[in-house]
Amino acid sequence: MNVHGIIANLRVGNIEESKSFYADFLGLRSEEFNLGWVARFTNEDSAASVQLVTRDETSPEDSVISVLTEDVDEAYEEARRLGYDIVHPLTTEEWGVHRFLVRAPDGNVVNIVGHPKP
């Protein structure tokens, strides 16, 4: 898999209540998106970022990281071939990302995500 980014997914009770710590104190002031249940905050100068998640909208389990890749379909087939536990099937979500969630052998759930090919 060709990974071009990994973002920590932090579980929070309320994104708006948590926002000032991450945006103001840590300097992740750019809100890239906010779907109400997940929001990404980034420092534009350093590209440092974090995603705050209250609960995944469509997956039965929350992920600890999001792995950004160009070919989610290929990554999905590789995960299946290797016999990894697919927590959430390959899906193009309403908000436009193409993803699946897979359980690592250590038990952590990983969100493998990309944007659909045109």
VEXGU-651247 format. One record per atom (N, C-alpha, C): residue in three letters; x, z, y. Coordinates in nm, 3 decimals. Each point is the difference from the previous one (the first is absolute). Layout:
<sites>
- type; u; w; v
- ALA; X; Z; Y
...
</sites>
This chain:
<sites>
- type; u; w; v
- MET; 0.085; 0.000; -0.117
- MET; -0.085; 0.000; 0.117
- MET; 0.090; 0.000; 0.124
- ASN; -0.036; -0.081; 0.097
- ASN; 0.074; -0.005; 0.126
- ASN; -0.069; 0.093; 0.100
- VAL; 0.054; 0.120; 0.018
- VAL; -0.058; 0.101; 0.088
- VAL; 0.055; -0.020; 0.141
- HIS; -0.089; -0.006; 0.099
- HIS; 0.047; -0.012; 0.137
- HIS; -0.038; 0.119; 0.087
- GLY; -0.053; 0.104; -0.062
- GLY; -0.028; 0.122; 0.074
- GLY; -0.066; 0.104; -0.089
- ILE; 0.028; 0.127; 0.030
- ILE; -0.064; 0.112; -0.068
- ILE; -0.043; 0.099; 0.106
- ILE; -0.125; 0.043; -0.006
- ILE; -0.057; 0.090; 0.100
- ILE; -0.054; 0.123; -0.072
- ALA; 0.035; 0.118; 0.051
- ALA; -0.053; 0.124; -0.056
- ALA; -0.148; 0.012; 0.035
- ASN; -0.080; 0.042; -0.097
- ASN; -0.143; 0.026; 0.020
- ASN; -0.019; 0.151; -0.004
- LEU; -0.027; 0.060; 0.113
- LEU; -0.015; 0.145; 0.007
- LEU; -0.147; 0.038; -0.002
- ARG; -0.035; 0.088; -0.089
- ARG; -0.139; 0.048; -0.011
- ARG; -0.027; 0.099; 0.113
- VAL; -0.104; -0.028; 0.077
- VAL; -0.041; 0.088; 0.110
- VAL; -0.150; 0.024; -0.010
- GLY; -0.044; 0.111; 0.055
- GLY; -0.143; 0.030; 0.000
- GLY; -0.077; -0.081; 0.101
- ASN; 0.066; -0.029; 0.115
- ASN; -0.066; -0.071; 0.108
- ASN; 0.106; -0.076; 0.079
- ILE; -0.013; -0.130; 0.008
- ILE; 0.099; -0.083; 0.068
- ILE; 0.010; 0.035; 0.147
- GLU; -0.112; 0.014; 0.068
- GLU; 0.002; 0.027; 0.144
- GLU; 0.066; 0.135; 0.030
- GLU; -0.023; 0.100; -0.084
- GLU; 0.062; 0.131; 0.022
- GLU; 0.150; -0.004; -0.028
- SER; 0.044; -0.086; -0.088
- SER; 0.142; -0.011; -0.036
- SER; 0.077; -0.093; 0.092
- LYS; -0.071; -0.088; 0.067
- LYS; 0.060; -0.108; 0.078
- LYS; 0.102; 0.048; 0.103
- SER; -0.028; 0.106; 0.075
- SER; 0.091; 0.040; 0.107
- SER; 0.136; 0.043; -0.053
- PHE; 0.004; 0.065; -0.117
- PHE; 0.129; 0.039; -0.056
- PHE; 0.086; -0.122; -0.029
- TYR; -0.057; -0.098; -0.071
- TYR; 0.077; -0.118; -0.040
- TYR; 0.024; -0.096; 0.116
- ALA; -0.100; -0.019; 0.084
- ALA; 0.014; -0.094; 0.111
- ALA; 0.081; 0.058; 0.115
- ASP; -0.034; 0.120; 0.043
- ASP; 0.066; 0.058; 0.117
- ASP; 0.130; 0.070; -0.035
- PHE; -0.006; 0.097; -0.092
- PHE; 0.119; 0.077; -0.033
- PHE; 0.106; -0.084; -0.070
- LEU; -0.039; -0.078; -0.103
- LEU; 0.098; -0.082; -0.072
- LEU; 0.027; -0.135; 0.066
- GLY; -0.079; -0.036; 0.100
- GLY; 0.026; -0.125; 0.073
- GLY; -0.050; -0.126; -0.067
- LEU; -0.092; 0.015; -0.096
- LEU; -0.057; -0.118; -0.066
- LEU; -0.126; -0.040; 0.077
- ARG; 0.019; -0.048; 0.121
- ARG; -0.108; -0.018; 0.096
- ARG; -0.085; -0.125; -0.019
- SER; 0.052; -0.099; -0.069
- SER; -0.076; -0.124; -0.018
- SER; -0.094; 0.015; -0.120
- GLU; -0.130; -0.002; 0.027
- GLU; -0.099; 0.005; -0.108
- GLU; -0.025; -0.144; -0.045
- GLU; 0.059; -0.037; -0.113
- GLU; -0.010; -0.137; -0.049
- GLU; -0.142; -0.033; -0.045
- PHE; -0.065; 0.094; -0.065
- PHE; -0.139; -0.015; -0.039
- PHE; -0.057; 0.137; -0.031
- ASN; -0.131; 0.009; 0.004
- ASN; -0.069; 0.125; -0.034
- ASN; -0.136; -0.038; -0.058
- LEU; -0.016; 0.022; -0.130
- LEU; -0.125; -0.032; -0.068
- LEU; -0.090; 0.122; -0.015
- GLY; 0.040; 0.109; 0.062
- GLY; -0.077; 0.123; -0.011
- GLY; 0.047; 0.089; -0.113
- TRP; 0.037; -0.060; -0.113
- TRP; 0.050; 0.075; -0.115
- TRP; 0.150; -0.019; -0.020
- VAL; 0.056; -0.102; 0.064
- VAL; 0.144; -0.027; -0.003
- VAL; 0.041; -0.057; 0.135
- ALA; 0.114; 0.046; 0.050
- ALA; 0.053; -0.051; 0.127
- ALA; 0.152; -0.004; -0.009
- ARG; 0.062; -0.102; 0.060
- ARG; 0.146; -0.010; 0.002
- ARG; 0.050; 0.019; 0.142
- PHE; 0.100; 0.088; 0.011
- PHE; 0.065; 0.028; 0.128
- PHE; 0.147; -0.038; -0.011
- THR; 0.049; -0.071; 0.103
- THR; 0.135; -0.056; -0.004
- THR; 0.072; 0.024; 0.131
- ASN; 0.131; 0.014; -0.007
- ASN; 0.085; 0.000; 0.117
- ASN; 0.051; -0.142; 0.014
- GLU; -0.040; -0.070; 0.105
- GLU; 0.036; -0.141; 0.015
- GLU; 0.149; -0.023; 0.016
- ASP; 0.072; 0.098; 0.055
- ASP; 0.144; -0.016; 0.020
- ASP; 0.078; 0.009; -0.131
- SER; -0.044; 0.087; -0.090
- SER; 0.076; 0.021; -0.123
- SER; -0.069; -0.056; -0.124
- ALA; -0.126; -0.035; 0.011
- ALA; -0.083; -0.048; -0.112
- ALA; -0.030; 0.110; -0.101
- ALA; 0.031; 0.126; 0.032
- ALA; -0.041; 0.112; -0.086
- ALA; -0.151; 0.008; 0.002
- SER; -0.060; 0.029; -0.116
- SER; -0.145; 0.006; -0.004
- SER; -0.047; 0.093; -0.110
- VAL; -0.127; 0.037; 0.011
- VAL; -0.065; 0.083; -0.099
- VAL; -0.149; -0.036; -0.002
- GLN; -0.061; 0.011; -0.117
- GLN; -0.144; -0.019; -0.009
- GLN; -0.063; 0.134; -0.031
- LEU; -0.105; 0.033; 0.075
- LEU; -0.076; 0.121; -0.023
- LEU; -0.126; -0.041; -0.076
- VAL; -0.029; 0.071; -0.109
- VAL; -0.111; -0.037; -0.087
- VAL; -0.086; 0.123; -0.027
- THR; -0.131; -0.012; 0.024
- THR; -0.090; 0.110; -0.035
- THR; -0.042; -0.011; -0.146
- ARG; -0.035; -0.119; -0.043
- ARG; -0.034; -0.031; -0.138
- ARG; -0.016; -0.150; -0.010
- ASP; 0.062; -0.059; -0.102
- ASP; -0.006; -0.145; -0.015
- ASP; -0.145; -0.045; -0.014
- GLU; -0.039; -0.096; 0.080
- GLU; -0.139; -0.048; 0.006
- GLU; -0.048; -0.064; -0.130
- THR; 0.088; -0.070; -0.073
- THR; -0.048; -0.075; -0.117
- THR; 0.069; 0.038; -0.131
- SER; 0.108; 0.073; 0.006
- SER; 0.071; 0.038; -0.123
- SER; -0.044; 0.138; -0.047
- PRO; -0.004; 0.021; -0.130
- PRO; -0.038; 0.132; -0.050
- PRO; 0.106; 0.108; 0.025
- GLU; 0.123; -0.043; 0.033
- GLU; 0.108; 0.094; 0.029
- GLU; 0.075; -0.046; 0.124
- ASP; 0.059; 0.097; 0.071
- ASP; 0.080; -0.031; 0.118
- ASP; 0.143; -0.032; -0.042
- SER; 0.067; -0.082; 0.081
- SER; 0.139; -0.035; -0.027
- SER; 0.093; 0.082; 0.090
- VAL; 0.123; 0.015; -0.045
- VAL; 0.099; 0.074; 0.079
- VAL; 0.084; -0.092; 0.088
- ILE; 0.012; -0.127; -0.039
- ILE; 0.070; -0.100; 0.082
- ILE; -0.074; -0.132; -0.012
- SER; 0.023; -0.085; 0.102
- SER; -0.046; -0.138; -0.005
- SER; 0.124; -0.088; -0.003
- VAL; 0.007; -0.089; -0.097
- VAL; 0.112; -0.092; -0.016
- VAL; -0.048; -0.137; 0.044
- LEU; 0.064; -0.056; 0.101
- LEU; -0.038; -0.130; 0.055
- LEU; 0.080; -0.109; -0.070
- THR; -0.070; -0.100; -0.051
- THR; 0.065; -0.111; -0.070
- THR; -0.072; -0.130; 0.032
- GLU; 0.070; -0.110; -0.016
- GLU; -0.059; -0.131; 0.027
- GLU; -0.089; -0.047; -0.114
- ASP; 0.033; 0.036; -0.123
- ASP; -0.074; -0.052; -0.114
- ASP; -0.062; 0.113; -0.082
- VAL; -0.115; 0.046; 0.045
- VAL; -0.070; 0.110; -0.067
- VAL; -0.046; -0.044; -0.139
- ASP; -0.043; -0.125; -0.014
- ASP; -0.045; -0.049; -0.131
- ASP; 0.112; 0.009; -0.103
- GLU; 0.120; -0.041; 0.038
- GLU; 0.115; 0.006; -0.090
- GLU; 0.033; 0.145; -0.035
- ALA; -0.004; 0.088; 0.100
- ALA; 0.027; 0.142; -0.024
- ALA; -0.103; 0.060; -0.095
- TYR; -0.125; -0.040; 0.014
- TYR; -0.108; 0.049; -0.086
- TYR; 0.026; -0.042; -0.146
- GLU; 0.033; -0.126; -0.018
- GLU; 0.027; -0.050; -0.136
- GLU; 0.119; 0.072; -0.061
- GLU; 0.102; 0.026; 0.079
- GLU; 0.119; 0.072; -0.049
- GLU; -0.037; 0.142; -0.040
- ALA; -0.080; 0.069; 0.082
- ALA; -0.042; 0.137; -0.031
- ALA; -0.080; 0.002; -0.130
- ARG; -0.087; -0.096; -0.017
- ARG; -0.079; -0.008; -0.124
- ARG; 0.089; -0.028; -0.120
- ARG; 0.092; -0.095; 0.017
- ARG; 0.092; -0.035; -0.109
- ARG; 0.082; 0.120; -0.044
- LEU; 0.039; 0.084; 0.096
- LEU; 0.080; 0.118; -0.031
- LEU; -0.085; 0.118; -0.050
- GLY; -0.132; -0.018; 0.001
- GLY; -0.088; 0.101; -0.056
- GLY; -0.029; 0.118; 0.093
- TYR; 0.022; -0.018; 0.130
- TYR; -0.028; 0.109; 0.093
- TYR; -0.151; 0.018; 0.017
- ASP; -0.040; 0.122; 0.031
- ASP; -0.139; 0.035; 0.020
- ASP; -0.048; -0.055; 0.135
- ILE; -0.093; -0.095; -0.005
- ILE; -0.058; -0.056; 0.123
- ILE; -0.115; 0.092; 0.041
- VAL; 0.015; 0.065; 0.114
- VAL; -0.097; 0.097; 0.050
- VAL; -0.115; -0.070; 0.072
- HIS; 0.032; -0.108; 0.072
- HIS; -0.098; -0.079; 0.076
- HIS; 0.036; -0.146; -0.023
- PRO; -0.093; -0.082; -0.049
- PRO; 0.034; -0.138; -0.035
- PRO; 0.037; -0.087; 0.119
- LEU; 0.061; -0.110; -0.029
- LEU; 0.037; -0.099; 0.102
- LEU; -0.126; -0.041; 0.076
- THR; 0.002; 0.023; 0.131
- THR; -0.119; -0.020; 0.083
- THR; 0.040; -0.050; 0.138
- THR; -0.080; -0.089; 0.057
- THR; 0.011; -0.030; 0.142
- THR; -0.106; 0.084; 0.067
- GLU; 0.046; 0.098; 0.078
- GLU; -0.090; 0.097; 0.061
- GLU; -0.071; -0.058; 0.123
- GLU; -0.111; 0.063; 0.037
- GLU; -0.079; -0.043; 0.116
- GLU; 0.085; -0.011; 0.127
- TRP; 0.099; 0.087; 0.014
- TRP; 0.082; 0.003; 0.121
- TRP; 0.116; -0.099; -0.006
- GLY; 0.005; -0.084; -0.105
- GLY; 0.089; -0.115; -0.001
- GLY; 0.127; 0.010; -0.082
- VAL; 0.033; 0.115; -0.056
- VAL; 0.121; 0.008; -0.079
- VAL; -0.029; -0.031; -0.146
- HIS; 0.101; -0.048; -0.068
- HIS; -0.004; -0.030; -0.143
- HIS; 0.085; 0.108; -0.065
- ARG; -0.057; 0.078; -0.095
- ARG; 0.075; 0.114; -0.051
- ARG; -0.047; 0.044; -0.138
- PHE; 0.082; 0.085; -0.059
- PHE; -0.037; 0.076; -0.118
- PHE; 0.076; 0.131; 0.006
- LEU; -0.048; 0.100; -0.073
- LEU; 0.069; 0.128; -0.007
- LEU; 0.043; 0.024; -0.143
- VAL; 0.123; 0.046; -0.014
- VAL; 0.060; 0.019; -0.131
- VAL; 0.062; 0.140; -0.007
- ARG; -0.008; 0.060; -0.118
- ARG; 0.059; 0.132; -0.018
- ARG; 0.143; -0.017; -0.052
- ALA; 0.095; 0.059; 0.070
- ALA; 0.139; 0.002; -0.045
- ALA; 0.010; 0.095; -0.120
- PRO; 0.102; -0.017; -0.083
- PRO; 0.015; 0.089; -0.115
- PRO; 0.007; 0.149; 0.037
- ASP; 0.039; 0.032; 0.123
- ASP; 0.007; 0.140; 0.044
- ASP; -0.135; 0.055; 0.046
- GLY; -0.103; -0.087; 0.001
- GLY; -0.134; 0.043; 0.039
- GLY; -0.041; -0.039; 0.140
- ASN; 0.096; -0.037; 0.085
- ASN; -0.035; -0.041; 0.136
- ASN; -0.076; -0.132; -0.002
- VAL; -0.099; -0.011; 0.088
- VAL; -0.078; -0.123; 0.012
- VAL; 0.057; -0.079; 0.117
- VAL; 0.027; -0.128; -0.025
- VAL; 0.063; -0.089; 0.098
- VAL; -0.096; -0.114; 0.032
- ASN; -0.019; -0.025; 0.130
- ASN; -0.082; -0.109; 0.051
- ASN; 0.089; -0.121; 0.019
- ILE; -0.020; -0.106; -0.076
- ILE; 0.076; -0.124; 0.015
- ILE; -0.088; -0.094; 0.082
- VAL; 0.049; -0.041; 0.117
- VAL; -0.088; -0.066; 0.096
- VAL; 0.067; -0.118; 0.070
- GLY; -0.081; -0.098; 0.034
- GLY; 0.044; -0.115; 0.078
- GLY; -0.120; -0.064; 0.066
- HIS; 0.026; -0.104; 0.074
- HIS; -0.108; -0.074; 0.063
- HIS; -0.028; -0.125; -0.083
- PRO; -0.125; -0.035; -0.015
- PRO; -0.034; -0.117; -0.084
- PRO; 0.070; -0.125; 0.047
- LYS; 0.032; -0.085; -0.097
- LYS; 0.060; -0.129; 0.032
- LYS; -0.107; -0.092; 0.055
- PRO; 0.035; -0.078; 0.101
- PRO; -0.101; -0.092; 0.057
- PRO; -0.045; -0.108; -0.095
</sites>
